[in-house]
């Protein structure tokens, strides 16, 4: 009995050590990924980026930073420069950053993830850092890209950090103009993902015929409620707003080309387009959890 008991204790100790190591490793991965999210947003909202207004030094620095991050993940990078009609007939230059999944299926249909990196910049002496709008979307884009860097998929995954969204969706319009719409299975647009910790909800606005509503709603758990809808009226009642959600962000460029889309966003933020849209208002546990849920949806989509 003593020998059997000692052997049982030894096995139990080994199991506990193994379990602890597994837990520790998982925790380390999660901690590291959250630190990367914090670093990405802190960098993009720093004073050196001047609020990332299109066609400024700050926007160029943001484009360089995003390019380097994708490159470090092993992605094939293309910088897509373009001009658009601005005020007083000026034609500012802007740049989309396109990253293609390594070893992706070249002949397969595309799943395009988008997040705009531009914001309002400096207005007088006031800096608009744009943490939620939309450093949060760009950091999420990079986070999901890291997850899929070494995965295989029956689709060609393309990650696009768009420019000139704030003044007319010009970046996504230009990108979509280079596509054959029939080659694209879906656009997933990420814009303002910082979940309100008092009412933790994530909106998924999608086209009327979307087949993804149930799958998205099923992402809901005790931390965050996911709401998939194609009704602007419903969302406006929910948030007491008057917004055309179809035209609210880059997904509209895809919608105009009859490309299916899903727009993930937190809904209403009182700091939207304010100088108070800073990293200080981000609950990183909830924010990362929301991104993980979106990545979970993508993994099911690409199985």
N, C-alpha and C positions, 0 to 999 in steps of 0.2 A: 504493500500500500504506500509506504514512504517513497519508494522509487518511482511509482506511478504518479504520486502527487508531485514529486520534484520535477518529473518530466512535464507534467501538466503546467506547472508554474513557469517552467522554462519556455514552453510553447506560447503560453499566454503573454509572457514578457516580450518575446519576439514579435508577436502580433501587435502588441501595443506600440513597440518601437517602430514597426513598419507603418502602422496607421499614423503615428505621429509624424514620421518622415513624409508620408504622402500628404498629410494635412499641411505640414510646413512648406513643402514644395509648392503646393497649390496656392497657399497664402502668399508665398514669395512672388509667384507669377502674377497674381491679382494685384498685389501691392506695387509691383514694378509697372504693370500696365496702367494703373491709376496715376502713378507718378509721371508716366509719359504723357497722359492726358493733361495733367496739371502743367507740365513743362510746355507742351504745345500751346495751350491757351495763354499761359503766362508770357510766352515769347511773342505770340501774335498780337497780344494786347499791350505789349510794352511800349514805352515812349519812343523807342527807336523805330517803331513801325508807323507812328504818326496816324493811327486810326485807319490805315490801309485804304485810303481813298484811291480810286482808279486813276491811273496816269500820274502817280506821285512816287517819290522815293520810297515811301512806306509800302505801297502796293508792290513795287518791284522787289523790295526786300522780302515781303511775304511770299511772293512767287518763288524766289530763290530758296527760301527756307523750305517751302512745301516740296519743291523739286528735289532738294537734298534728302528730305525725309523719305520720299517715295523711292529714290535711288538706293538709299541705305537698306530698304526692304527688298531690293532686287527687282523692282519693277522697270519695265521699258518706258521711258519718259519721252513725251513730245510736248514742246512748248508751242502753243497755237496763238500766234500774234494776229491781231485784227484791229481795224479802225471802225468807229461807229459815228453817226451824226450826233454831235453834242449841241450845246447851246451856242447861239450866235454863229451857226454853220461851221463850228469847229469840228475837227475829226480826231478826237483823242485816240491814243493807242491803248490797247488793253491786251491781256494775255491769259488764256486758259492753260492750265497744266493738266495734261492727259497722261495717265499711268495705266499700262496694260498688264494684267496679271502674268507673271512669269510662266512660260511653258503652257500658255492657254491655247485652247482650240481655235486656230485661226479661221476655220471655215464655219464655226458654230455661230448661232445667234448671240447677240450682245445683251448683257445686262449692264446698264450704265448707272453708276452711282454718282450723284452730283452734290456739291456743296459750294456755295459761293464764298470767296475769301475777302472780297472787298467790303468796305464799310463807309462811314461818313467822313472820316479823317479829322482834320482840324477845322474848326469854324471860329475864326478870330483866334483867341488864345485858349479856347476850350477844346479839349481832346475828347473824341468819341471812340472809346476803345473797342466796343463791339464784341464783348465776351460771349454773350448768348447769340448775338446776331453779327457774324456767324462763325466766330472762332470755334464755337461748340460743334458746329456741323463739320468744319474742316478737321478738327481733332478726332471726331468720330469717324470721318472718312479714312484717316490714317490708321486708326485703331482697327477698323474692319479690314483694311488692306493688309495689316500685319497678320490677322487671323487667316486670311485666304492666300497669303503669299506662297505657301507650299502645298496648298490643296489642289486637287484636280476637280474639274467641273465639266459638265456637258455644255457649258456656255462660255463665251468669251467675256470675262469680267473687265470692265473699263471704269476707272475711277477718274472723275473730272472735277478739279477745283476751278470753278468758273470765276470770271472777273466781270465787272460792270453790271452786276445784278441790281444794285441799289438804284441806278438811274435808268432802268428800263429792260432788264433781263437780256442785255446785249450779248453777254458771253454765252449763255445757253442757246440763244437764238442763232448765233454764229456756229456753234458746235453742231447743232441739229441740222443746219443747212449743209453740212458736209456729210451727212449720213444718208443712207437709203433706209427709209422708215421700216421697210419690210425686213430689214436685217436685225431689228431691235425687238427683243422680247419684252423688255420692261425698263423703265426709268425709276430709280429709287432716289428721291431728293431729300436731303437732310438740311434742315434750316431751323435753327433755334431749338436745341434739344435739352436745354437746362430745365429739368422737371421742377415744377412748383412743389416744394416740400409740404406745403399745407394742403394742397389738392393735387396729389401726384397722378397726373394723367398724361398720356402721350397720344396725340391725334395722328391718325393715318387717313389723309384725304386722298381719295382715289376715284378713278373713272366709274361711271354708273354700272358698266357691265363687268366690273372687276370680279375675278374668281377668288380673290385673296381675303375677302372680308372676314370669313370665319377663322381662317388661319391666324390673322392678325389679332382678332378679338381674343383668341385662345392664348395669346401671349400674356394676358393679364394675370397678375398674381397678387399676393398680399402687399407688395410694395408699390406697384404701378398698375393703373387701369389703362389698357389700350382701347381706343375708340376708333374703329374703322367706319368711315362714312363717305358718301359722295354728295352730301347736302350742306351747302353753305348756310342755308337757313337754320339747320339744326345747330351748327357750330356757333352761329351768331347769337342764337338764343342761349346756348350753353355759356358763352363768355360775355354776353351783353355787348356785342360788337356789331359793326356794319362793314364786313370785309367780303370781298369776292375771293373766296379761297382758291378757286380755280386759277386766278391770275396772281396769287399772292407771292409766288416764288418761281424758281427755274423750271419746275415741272410743267408750267404753262407752255413753254417752248416745245416740249414733247407732245403735250395735248393737242396743240395746233397742227402737229404733223400726224395725228391719229396714232400716236405711240402710247401704249398703256403706261400708267404712272402711279406711283405711291409717294405722297409727300408726308414725311414724318416731321412733326414739330410739336412743341409743348402747348401751343394755343396762344394764350395771351400773356404778355409780360409787361408789367408796369414800367420797366426800365427800357423798353423798346425805343430805339433812336434817341436815347438820353445819354448824357455823359456819365450817368450812374450805372450803365451796363458794364459792370466790372466783374472780375474773377471772384471778388469777395462775396457775391451773391450765389455762387454755385455750390450746391450740395453734391460733392463728387461721388459719394456712394450711390445716390439715386441716379445721377447722370450716367455713371458707368453702367449701372444696372440696366438702364434704358437702352444703351448701346449694345450691351450683351444680348438683350432680347431681340433687337433688330438683327444682329448677327445670327442669332438662333433661327429667325425667320428665313434669312438668306441661306443658311445651311440646309434647311428643309427644301427651299426653292431649288437649290443646285444639286441635290442628291441624285 
